[in-house]
Amino acid sequence: MNRIGRMPIARMVAAAAATVALTVVSACGGSGSSGSGSNTGEYLIGASLALSGPSAVYGSNLGGGMQAYFDYVNKSGGVNGKQIKLSQADGGFDTATTIQSLTKLAQQKPIAIGGLIVSGATAGAVSTIDQLKIPVLIASPVASLNRPPASPYIFGAGGPVISDEAFMLSDFATANLIKGGSPRVLTVNHISTEGESFSENIKKIAADKGWTLVGDESYKVGTLNFDAQAAKIAAAKPDYIFMAPDTSGTTLIKALKAAGVTATILTSQGGPHEDQLADLDYPSIYVGREIRYPSGDAPAVKDYLDRVKASGGSVDPTSHVTQYGYLQAQIITEVLKKCGADCDSAKFLDTIKNIGTIDTQGFTAGPVTYSADTTQGLHTEVVYTWNANQKKVEPTPGTYNYPRRP
């Protein structure tokens, strides 16, 4: 996994791609599909989701988030006089199954496909996406695919690559926490290219700002016991800990608290979720998020909770993965509005590339933006903190941007 859990991307599985190459050619006819919508009473949208295997909970939540928003749109009269139909296919969490799900969906001629997250499976399917020529939204930054040049058919509906989080977090710290002097700073990352780049960026920033670097720790993804490392960090006596986001980070923070560490921790989405912050009850922690926590007061967040509940099923509305699915559906709907009643996949592609700004009404920290210069989508985060006195999560004032990528 990557953006969902912020783990490093696995290598592309070329052999798996070759296995289904004939299926791809058959599905796309060698020239792409115009997509359903121009001559029917509905818009067909596909979703390739991890509905089986160890990541099935992610797939069901992401698909549920998409369906919840489309249900709301359809009950409100649809788009351009048409209903939106979502067709789901199980992409598992491996390259071969992901490619099979994409080709299966392509045979139905959808206007666009969502549901994908960045992983080795998605990275291995990029060539297939290029052959199918159907616009695809992924719940992650396109740059995470590590595949230059970027595919013209893939659009990010997530935040930055991990290494870019360093710039946003340091900007926040400088504006709100570090008021001069030479604070003691320590970096923590999971062993991966992105995690290590995060720490390298923090070290460069620290040198530029005159901060004192007192440690640079790393760990293997999936580590369960951090007692020794927590003791080492405690001995370094940092004032601030910049932590690359990862699902193991919550376990590390528990170990740090047990070791008596009270340094301010700065991390981002992919780190502790809202309920985990309450469970940790760490005295000074800040988490950057491009999508607002579900407990927020923004009307768009309350609408989200109501719509997910109204959609039924066992979808977890507190899951950030459900939020990603909801956001993908929101983006697709806005593109369809501008694309028109006769929208097909080719017109959808042209529309999303030139749509400019999409206002999510406060569901995200900032607007979604696509243009000829960027397919990243989100470029802004809001930073949350745990109020240990009042025992609740609170947003800090303002928003913070990270570097735009193609």
BELCORQUI-V166629 format. One record per residue. RES is the residue in one letter. PHI is phi in whole degrees, -180 to 180 (NA if undefined). Layout:
BEGIN
res=RES phi=PHI
res=RES phi=PHI
END
This chain:
BEGIN
res=M phi=NA
res=N phi=-129
res=R phi=-62
res=I phi=-66
res=G phi=-115
res=R phi=60
res=M phi=-96
res=P phi=-67
res=I phi=-76
res=A phi=-76
res=R phi=-69
res=M phi=-63
res=V phi=-103
res=A phi=-64
res=A phi=-62
res=A phi=-66
res=A phi=-64
res=A phi=-66
res=T phi=-60
res=V phi=-106
res=A phi=-59
res=L phi=-64
res=T phi=-64
res=V phi=-63
res=V phi=-60
res=S phi=-65
res=A phi=-69
res=C phi=-101
res=G phi=63
res=G phi=79
res=S phi=-138
res=G phi=87
res=S phi=-120
res=S phi=-73
res=G phi=88
res=S phi=-82
res=G phi=146
res=S phi=-68
res=N phi=-123
res=T phi=-128
res=G phi=-92
res=E phi=-148
res=Y phi=-98
res=L phi=-100
res=I phi=-118
res=G phi=-96
res=A phi=-145
res=S phi=-94
res=L phi=-127
res=A phi=-79
res=L phi=-95
res=S phi=-136
res=G phi=86
res=P phi=-66
res=S phi=-106
res=A phi=-60
res=V phi=-64
res=Y phi=-66
res=G phi=-63
res=S phi=-67
res=N phi=-70
res=L phi=-65
res=G phi=-64
res=G phi=-65
res=G phi=-65
res=M phi=-62
res=Q phi=-64
res=A phi=-60
res=Y phi=-72
res=F phi=-65
res=D phi=-60
res=Y phi=-61
res=V phi=-63
res=N phi=-64
res=K phi=-69
res=S phi=-92
res=G phi=112
res=G phi=80
res=V phi=-126
res=N phi=54
res=G phi=79
res=K phi=-122
res=Q phi=-87
res=I phi=-108
res=K phi=-107
res=L phi=-105
res=S phi=-110
res=Q phi=-103
res=A phi=-138
res=D phi=-79
res=G phi=-98
res=G phi=55
res=F phi=-144
res=D phi=-136
res=T phi=-62
res=A phi=-60
res=T phi=-69
res=T phi=-62
res=I phi=-64
res=Q phi=-62
res=S phi=-67
res=L phi=-66
res=T phi=-70
res=K phi=-63
res=L phi=-66
res=A phi=-60
res=Q phi=-65
res=Q phi=-85
res=K phi=58
res=P phi=-74
res=I phi=-75
res=A phi=-154
res=I phi=-129
res=G phi=-123
res=G phi=96
res=L phi=-74
res=I phi=-120
res=V phi=-78
res=S phi=-160
res=G phi=-61
res=A phi=-64
res=T phi=-68
res=A phi=-60
res=G phi=-73
res=A phi=-100
res=V phi=-61
res=S phi=-61
res=T phi=-64
res=I phi=-60
res=D phi=-63
res=Q phi=-71
res=L phi=-71
res=K phi=60
res=I phi=-114
res=P phi=-58
res=V phi=-128
res=L phi=-104
res=I phi=-119
res=A phi=-84
res=S phi=-167
res=P phi=-74
res=V phi=-61
res=A phi=-61
res=S phi=-67
res=L phi=-73
res=N phi=51
res=R phi=-136
res=P phi=-77
res=P phi=-75
res=A phi=-65
res=S phi=-67
res=P phi=-75
res=Y phi=-107
res=I phi=-110
res=F phi=-128
res=G phi=-79
res=A phi=-123
res=G phi=-146
res=G phi=-89
res=P phi=-84
res=V phi=-69
res=I phi=-57
res=S phi=-61
res=D phi=-74
res=E phi=-60
res=A phi=-58
res=F phi=-71
res=M phi=-64
res=L phi=-66
res=S phi=-70
res=D phi=-62
res=F phi=-63
res=A phi=-62
res=T phi=-66
res=A phi=-77
res=N phi=-122
res=L phi=-120
res=I phi=-97
res=K phi=-106
res=G phi=86
res=G phi=77
res=S phi=-130
res=P phi=-64
res=R phi=-84
res=V phi=-118
res=L phi=-132
res=T phi=-109
res=V phi=-135
res=N phi=-144
res=H phi=-85
res=I phi=-70
res=S phi=-168
res=T phi=-60
res=E phi=-68
res=G phi=-63
res=E phi=-69
res=S phi=-66
res=F phi=-57
res=S phi=-65
res=E phi=-62
res=N phi=-65
res=I phi=-63
res=K phi=-64
res=K phi=-67
res=I phi=-63
res=A phi=-60
res=A phi=-64
res=D phi=-66
res=K phi=-94
res=G phi=81
res=W phi=-78
res=T phi=-95
res=L phi=-83
res=V phi=-111
res=G phi=-180
res=D phi=-141
res=E phi=-100
res=S phi=-143
res=Y phi=-149
res=K phi=-79
res=V phi=-59
res=G phi=95
res=T phi=-59
res=L phi=-109
res=N phi=-122
res=F phi=-113
res=D phi=-58
res=A phi=-66
res=Q phi=-69
res=A phi=-64
res=A phi=-65
res=K phi=-66
res=I phi=-67
res=A phi=-61
res=A phi=-67
res=A phi=-75
res=K phi=52
res=P phi=-74
res=D phi=-90
res=Y phi=-136
res=I phi=-119
res=F phi=-96
res=M phi=-117
res=A phi=-63
res=P phi=-66
res=D phi=-168
res=T phi=-64
res=S phi=-77
res=G phi=-60
res=T phi=-63
res=T phi=-64
res=L phi=-64
res=I phi=-63
res=K phi=-60
res=A phi=-67
res=L phi=-64
res=K phi=-63
res=A phi=-65
res=A phi=-84
res=G phi=88
res=V phi=-73
res=T phi=-124
res=A phi=-60
res=T phi=-71
res=I phi=-104
res=L phi=-123
res=T phi=-146
res=S phi=-151
res=Q phi=-55
res=G phi=105
res=G phi=-89
res=P phi=-60
res=H phi=-84
res=E phi=-59
res=D phi=-69
res=Q phi=-71
res=L phi=-62
res=A phi=-65
res=D phi=-67
res=L phi=-68
res=D phi=50
res=Y phi=-77
res=P phi=-68
res=S phi=-149
res=I phi=-143
res=Y phi=-131
res=V phi=-129
res=G phi=-83
res=R phi=-141
res=E phi=-83
res=I phi=-111
res=R phi=-68
res=Y phi=-59
res=P phi=-62
res=S phi=-86
res=G phi=-65
res=D phi=-91
res=A phi=-60
res=P phi=-53
res=A phi=-65
res=V phi=-71
res=K phi=-65
res=D phi=-61
res=Y phi=-58
res=L phi=-62
res=D phi=-64
res=R phi=-72
res=V phi=-66
res=K phi=-64
res=A phi=-66
res=S phi=-73
res=G phi=77
res=G phi=83
res=S phi=-107
res=V phi=-70
res=D phi=-90
res=P phi=-70
res=T phi=-83
res=S phi=-75
res=H phi=-67
res=V phi=-70
res=T phi=-60
res=Q phi=-63
res=Y phi=-61
res=G phi=-63
res=Y phi=-60
res=L phi=-65
res=Q phi=-58
res=A phi=-65
res=Q phi=-64
res=I phi=-64
res=I phi=-59
res=T phi=-63
res=E phi=-65
res=V phi=-68
res=L phi=-61
res=K phi=-57
res=K phi=-83
res=C phi=-72
res=G phi=100
res=A phi=-65
res=D phi=-97
res=C phi=-61
res=D phi=-130
res=S phi=-63
res=A phi=-67
res=K phi=-70
res=F phi=-61
res=L phi=-60
res=D phi=-65
res=T phi=-69
res=I phi=-68
res=K phi=-67
res=N phi=-120
res=I phi=-75
res=G phi=77
res=T phi=-96
res=I phi=-113
res=D phi=-85
res=T phi=-91
res=Q phi=61
res=G phi=93
res=F phi=-69
res=T phi=-106
res=A phi=-65
res=G phi=-148
res=P phi=-70
res=V phi=-91
res=T phi=-134
res=Y phi=-125
res=S phi=-159
res=A phi=-65
res=D phi=-97
res=T phi=-149
res=T phi=-115
res=Q phi=-74
res=G phi=92
res=L phi=-100
res=H phi=-137
res=T phi=-137
res=E phi=-132
res=V phi=-108
res=V phi=-105
res=Y phi=-104
res=T phi=-136
res=W phi=-95
res=N phi=-86
res=A phi=-67
res=N phi=-75
res=Q phi=-94
res=K phi=56
res=K phi=-155
res=V phi=-87
res=E phi=-134
res=P phi=-79
res=T phi=-88
res=P phi=-65
res=G phi=81
res=T phi=-133
res=Y phi=-136
res=N phi=-101
res=Y phi=-124
res=P phi=-57
res=R phi=-81
res=R phi=-123
res=P phi=-61
END
